[in-house]
Amino acid sequence: MESFWFPIKLSLLVAASATIFTFIVSVALSHTFSRIHFRGKTVLETLFMLPLVLPPSVVGFILLIVFGINSPIGRAIEKVMGETILFTPYAAIVAAVVVAFPLMYQSAKAGFLSIDEDIEDASRVDGASERKTLLYVSIPLASRSLLTGSVLSFTRALGEFGATLLFAGNIPGKTQTISTAIYVAIESGEDGLAWKYVGISIALSFLFLLLVNRINDRP
């Protein structure tokens, strides 16, 4: 029974971790980028969105190269942690972050662009720092877009398959997520097990998408 629930628990952990990370980074970057203009901004933001349209196998391959033991980043991580992150739950989180980030960034940017800059300027005139203006003015005003982006990022991370399979592998009891568990069940001819994971995946995705619709329909 524990082996059945492990992919579900890991998927939820990976999705939650990826959502928290992408939320923090996306809020910081999107708020800054929505307020400033510089040469190369469009190119940089295009790079941010690239994982959304690239084949998952391409994303997984790039992650293998960037974090592999032969890369400077991979060697640095191995030196600090004592082991590579390849084929570990950390790799699954990294893969989920990469594929979920574009959704969070786009939603956050849309939210911040909808804010009247005069309101933020008034906060600064009253003596608030940039950090306080962001925390107590900008984020509350963009909360609907931020919540929508968070939910979409979570569901995207929850269903990640291709990049995770290449980068984190499919090790039962270690890196197996719902998506990879379905793949293995189908390959093994265990249709009943596959249907159980499919049902859970559909139910979770439906609930989170319902939450997005509730947020958007809220007056």
PETAWO-V548736 format. One record per residue. N is the residue number from 1. RES is the residue in one letter. PHI is phi in whole degrees, 0 to 359 (* if undefined). PSI is psi in radians with two decimals (999 if undefined). D_FIRST is the distance of its C-alpha to the first C-alpha in Angstrom with 1 decimal. Layout:
# PETAWO-V548736
n->N res->RES phi->PHI psi->PSI d_first->D_FIRST
n->N res->RES phi->PHI psi->PSI d_first->D_FIRST
This chain:
# PETAWO-V548736
n->1 res->M phi->* psi->-0.68 d_first->0.0
n->2 res->E phi->298 psi->-0.66 d_first->3.8
n->3 res->S phi->295 psi->-0.50 d_first->5.4
n->4 res->F phi->288 psi->-0.74 d_first->5.2
n->5 res->W phi->279 psi->-0.32 d_first->6.6
n->6 res->F phi->302 psi->-0.87 d_first->8.8
n->7 res->P phi->301 psi->-0.59 d_first->11.4
n->8 res->I phi->291 psi->-0.81 d_first->11.8
n->9 res->K phi->297 psi->-0.75 d_first->12.5
n->10 res->L phi->294 psi->-0.71 d_first->14.7
n->11 res->S phi->299 psi->-0.75 d_first->16.5
n->12 res->L phi->294 psi->-0.69 d_first->17.4
n->13 res->L phi->295 psi->-0.80 d_first->18.6
n->14 res->V phi->297 psi->-0.81 d_first->20.6
n->15 res->A phi->296 psi->-0.74 d_first->22.1
n->16 res->A phi->294 psi->-0.78 d_first->23.0
n->17 res->S phi->297 psi->-0.78 d_first->24.6
n->18 res->A phi->295 psi->-0.68 d_first->26.4
n->19 res->T phi->294 psi->-0.75 d_first->27.7
n->20 res->I phi->299 psi->-0.80 d_first->29.1
n->21 res->F phi->295 psi->-0.83 d_first->30.8
n->22 res->T phi->294 psi->-0.57 d_first->32.2
n->23 res->F phi->297 psi->-0.87 d_first->33.5
n->24 res->I phi->297 psi->-0.85 d_first->35.5
n->25 res->V phi->292 psi->-0.74 d_first->36.9
n->26 res->S phi->295 psi->-0.71 d_first->37.6
n->27 res->V phi->298 psi->-0.81 d_first->39.4
n->28 res->A phi->297 psi->-0.84 d_first->41.6
n->29 res->L phi->289 psi->-0.82 d_first->42.5
n->30 res->S phi->293 psi->-0.65 d_first->42.9
n->31 res->H phi->294 psi->-0.74 d_first->45.1
n->32 res->T phi->295 psi->-0.83 d_first->47.2
n->33 res->F phi->290 psi->-0.44 d_first->47.5
n->34 res->S phi->282 psi->-0.22 d_first->48.3
n->35 res->R phi->249 psi->-0.23 d_first->51.3
n->36 res->I phi->235 psi->2.77 d_first->52.8
n->37 res->H phi->229 psi->2.34 d_first->54.2
n->38 res->F phi->208 psi->2.81 d_first->54.7
n->39 res->R phi->294 psi->2.28 d_first->55.4
n->40 res->G phi->92 psi->0.01 d_first->52.2
n->41 res->K phi->299 psi->-0.77 d_first->50.1
n->42 res->T phi->298 psi->-0.71 d_first->49.4
n->43 res->V phi->295 psi->-0.76 d_first->48.4
n->44 res->L phi->296 psi->-0.75 d_first->46.1
n->45 res->E phi->291 psi->-0.53 d_first->44.4
n->46 res->T phi->295 psi->-0.68 d_first->44.1
n->47 res->L phi->297 psi->-0.66 d_first->42.2
n->48 res->F phi->301 psi->-0.67 d_first->39.8
n->49 res->M phi->273 psi->-0.20 d_first->39.1
n->50 res->L phi->305 psi->-0.75 d_first->38.9
n->51 res->P phi->301 psi->-0.35 d_first->35.1
n->52 res->L phi->289 psi->-0.47 d_first->35.0
n->53 res->V phi->247 psi->-0.24 d_first->36.9
n->54 res->L phi->286 psi->2.57 d_first->36.2
n->55 res->P phi->301 psi->2.42 d_first->33.8
n->56 res->P phi->306 psi->-0.58 d_first->30.4
n->57 res->S phi->294 psi->-0.58 d_first->31.1
n->58 res->V phi->292 psi->-0.77 d_first->34.3
n->59 res->V phi->299 psi->-0.79 d_first->32.7
n->60 res->G phi->297 psi->-0.70 d_first->30.2
n->61 res->F phi->296 psi->-0.78 d_first->33.1
n->62 res->I phi->298 psi->-0.72 d_first->35.2
n->63 res->L phi->297 psi->-0.67 d_first->32.5
n->64 res->L phi->299 psi->-0.71 d_first->32.2
n->65 res->I phi->290 psi->-0.79 d_first->36.0
n->66 res->V phi->292 psi->-0.71 d_first->36.3
n->67 res->F phi->255 psi->0.10 d_first->33.6
n->68 res->G phi->294 psi->2.86 d_first->33.9
n->69 res->I phi->292 psi->-0.25 d_first->35.1
n->70 res->N phi->266 psi->-0.03 d_first->38.6
n->71 res->S phi->263 psi->2.70 d_first->39.1
n->72 res->P phi->302 psi->-0.71 d_first->40.7
n->73 res->I phi->294 psi->-0.77 d_first->37.9
n->74 res->G phi->298 psi->-0.74 d_first->35.3
n->75 res->R phi->293 psi->-0.66 d_first->37.5
n->76 res->A phi->295 psi->-0.75 d_first->38.0
n->77 res->I phi->296 psi->-0.74 d_first->34.3
n->78 res->E phi->296 psi->-0.61 d_first->33.7
n->79 res->K phi->291 psi->-0.68 d_first->36.6
n->80 res->V phi->284 psi->-0.81 d_first->35.3
n->81 res->M phi->270 psi->-0.30 d_first->31.6
n->82 res->G phi->87 psi->-0.04 d_first->32.2
n->83 res->E phi->201 psi->2.80 d_first->30.0
n->84 res->T phi->284 psi->2.71 d_first->29.8
n->85 res->I phi->272 psi->-0.11 d_first->27.5
n->86 res->L phi->301 psi->2.39 d_first->27.0
n->87 res->F phi->58 psi->0.72 d_first->23.4
n->88 res->T phi->228 psi->2.90 d_first->22.0
n->89 res->P phi->301 psi->-0.50 d_first->20.4
n->90 res->Y phi->299 psi->-0.66 d_first->24.1
n->91 res->A phi->296 psi->-0.67 d_first->25.1
n->92 res->A phi->296 psi->-0.67 d_first->22.6
n->93 res->I phi->293 psi->-0.76 d_first->24.2
n->94 res->V phi->299 psi->-0.78 d_first->27.7
n->95 res->A phi->299 psi->-0.73 d_first->27.1
n->96 res->A phi->294 psi->-0.67 d_first->25.9
n->97 res->V phi->299 psi->-0.80 d_first->28.9
n->98 res->V phi->298 psi->-0.77 d_first->31.3
n->99 res->V phi->280 psi->-0.42 d_first->30.3
n->100 res->A phi->271 psi->-0.41 d_first->29.9
n->101 res->F phi->304 psi->-0.79 d_first->33.2
n->102 res->P phi->303 psi->-0.68 d_first->35.6
n->103 res->L phi->294 psi->-0.75 d_first->34.3
n->104 res->M phi->292 psi->-0.74 d_first->34.5
n->105 res->Y phi->297 psi->-0.80 d_first->37.9
n->106 res->Q phi->296 psi->-0.73 d_first->39.4
n->107 res->S phi->294 psi->-0.76 d_first->38.4
n->108 res->A phi->296 psi->-0.74 d_first->39.6
n->109 res->K phi->296 psi->-0.74 d_first->42.8
n->110 res->A phi->298 psi->-0.68 d_first->43.5
n->111 res->G phi->295 psi->-0.78 d_first->43.0
n->112 res->F phi->289 psi->-0.59 d_first->45.4
n->113 res->L phi->292 psi->-0.42 d_first->48.0
n->114 res->S phi->281 psi->-0.17 d_first->48.2
n->115 res->I phi->275 psi->2.35 d_first->49.4
n->116 res->D phi->292 psi->2.10 d_first->53.2
n->117 res->E phi->297 psi->-0.39 d_first->54.1
n->118 res->D phi->296 psi->-0.55 d_first->56.9
n->119 res->I phi->293 psi->-0.77 d_first->54.4
n->120 res->E phi->294 psi->-0.70 d_first->52.9
n->121 res->D phi->298 psi->-0.68 d_first->56.5
n->122 res->A phi->297 psi->-0.65 d_first->57.5
n->123 res->S phi->296 psi->-0.70 d_first->54.7
n->124 res->R phi->291 psi->-0.70 d_first->56.0
n->125 res->V phi->299 psi->-0.62 d_first->59.6
n->126 res->D phi->285 psi->0.00 d_first->58.6
n->127 res->G phi->104 psi->0.04 d_first->57.5
n->128 res->A phi->285 psi->2.46 d_first->53.7
n->129 res->S phi->285 psi->2.98 d_first->52.4
n->130 res->E phi->299 psi->-0.68 d_first->50.5
n->131 res->R phi->294 psi->-0.78 d_first->47.2
n->132 res->K phi->292 psi->-0.63 d_first->48.0
n->133 res->T phi->298 psi->-0.73 d_first->49.1
n->134 res->L phi->295 psi->-0.83 d_first->45.9
n->135 res->L phi->289 psi->-0.70 d_first->43.7
n->136 res->Y phi->255 psi->-0.17 d_first->45.8
n->137 res->V phi->240 psi->-1.05 d_first->47.5
n->138 res->S phi->294 psi->-0.88 d_first->45.9
n->139 res->I phi->297 psi->-0.81 d_first->42.2
n->140 res->P phi->301 psi->-0.68 d_first->42.7
n->141 res->L phi->290 psi->-0.47 d_first->44.9
n->142 res->A phi->258 psi->0.28 d_first->42.5
n->143 res->S phi->300 psi->-0.65 d_first->39.4
n->144 res->R phi->297 psi->-0.81 d_first->38.7
n->145 res->S phi->294 psi->-0.66 d_first->38.7
n->146 res->L phi->293 psi->-0.69 d_first->36.6
n->147 res->L phi->294 psi->-0.75 d_first->34.0
n->148 res->T phi->299 psi->-0.80 d_first->34.0
n->149 res->G phi->298 psi->-0.67 d_first->33.7
n->150 res->S phi->295 psi->-0.77 d_first->30.8
n->151 res->V phi->294 psi->-0.76 d_first->28.8
n->152 res->L phi->296 psi->-0.68 d_first->29.7
n->153 res->S phi->295 psi->-0.71 d_first->28.9
n->154 res->F phi->297 psi->-0.82 d_first->25.4
n->155 res->T phi->293 psi->-0.62 d_first->24.6
n->156 res->R phi->294 psi->-0.75 d_first->26.2
n->157 res->A phi->293 psi->-0.63 d_first->24.3
n->158 res->L phi->297 psi->-0.61 d_first->21.0
n->159 res->G phi->262 psi->0.11 d_first->21.8
n->160 res->E phi->299 psi->2.38 d_first->23.4
n->161 res->F phi->228 psi->-1.09 d_first->22.9
n->162 res->G phi->300 psi->-0.93 d_first->26.0
n->163 res->A phi->295 psi->-0.66 d_first->27.1
n->164 res->T phi->296 psi->-0.75 d_first->23.7
n->165 res->L phi->299 psi->-0.74 d_first->23.1
n->166 res->L phi->286 psi->-0.70 d_first->26.5
n->167 res->F phi->269 psi->-0.71 d_first->26.6
n->168 res->A phi->258 psi->-0.29 d_first->23.1
n->169 res->G phi->80 psi->-2.94 d_first->21.8
n->170 res->N phi->222 psi->1.22 d_first->18.4
n->171 res->I phi->261 psi->1.95 d_first->16.8
n->172 res->P phi->305 psi->2.33 d_first->13.0
n->173 res->G phi->79 psi->0.06 d_first->11.8
n->174 res->K phi->223 psi->-0.99 d_first->15.4
n->175 res->T phi->233 psi->0.15 d_first->17.0
n->176 res->Q phi->282 psi->2.12 d_first->14.8
n->177 res->T phi->257 psi->3.14 d_first->15.3
n->178 res->I phi->301 psi->-0.79 d_first->14.7
n->179 res->S phi->297 psi->-0.79 d_first->18.0
n->180 res->T phi->288 psi->-0.52 d_first->17.5
n->181 res->A phi->294 psi->-0.67 d_first->14.1
n->182 res->I phi->297 psi->-0.77 d_first->16.0
n->183 res->Y phi->301 psi->-0.81 d_first->18.8
n->184 res->V phi->294 psi->-0.73 d_first->16.8
n->185 res->A phi->298 psi->-0.72 d_first->15.2
n->186 res->I phi->293 psi->-0.76 d_first->18.8
n->187 res->E phi->298 psi->-0.55 d_first->20.4
n->188 res->S phi->271 psi->-0.03 d_first->18.2
n->189 res->G phi->77 psi->0.26 d_first->19.0
n->190 res->E phi->268 psi->1.29 d_first->15.5
n->191 res->D phi->297 psi->-0.61 d_first->17.1
n->192 res->G phi->298 psi->-0.79 d_first->14.6
n->193 res->L phi->295 psi->-0.72 d_first->11.9
n->194 res->A phi->300 psi->-0.76 d_first->14.8
n->195 res->W phi->297 psi->-0.62 d_first->15.9
n->196 res->K phi->297 psi->-0.81 d_first->12.8
n->197 res->Y phi->292 psi->-0.67 d_first->13.3
n->198 res->V phi->297 psi->-0.78 d_first->17.0
n->199 res->G phi->299 psi->-0.76 d_first->16.9
n->200 res->I phi->295 psi->-0.73 d_first->15.2
n->201 res->S phi->297 psi->-0.78 d_first->17.7
n->202 res->I phi->296 psi->-0.75 d_first->20.6
n->203 res->A phi->298 psi->-0.80 d_first->19.9
n->204 res->L phi->295 psi->-0.80 d_first->19.8
n->205 res->S phi->297 psi->-0.72 d_first->22.9
n->206 res->F phi->298 psi->-0.78 d_first->24.7
n->207 res->L phi->297 psi->-0.74 d_first->24.3
n->208 res->F phi->288 psi->-0.67 d_first->25.7
n->209 res->L phi->292 psi->-0.60 d_first->28.4
n->210 res->L phi->298 psi->-0.68 d_first->29.4
n->211 res->L phi->297 psi->-0.71 d_first->29.8
n->212 res->V phi->299 psi->-0.80 d_first->32.1
n->213 res->N phi->296 psi->-0.64 d_first->34.2
n->214 res->R phi->295 psi->-0.72 d_first->34.5
n->215 res->I phi->296 psi->-0.78 d_first->35.7
n->216 res->N phi->288 psi->-0.49 d_first->38.2
n->217 res->D phi->275 psi->-0.18 d_first->39.4
n->218 res->R phi->293 psi->2.29 d_first->40.1
n->219 res->P phi->292 psi->999 d_first->43.9
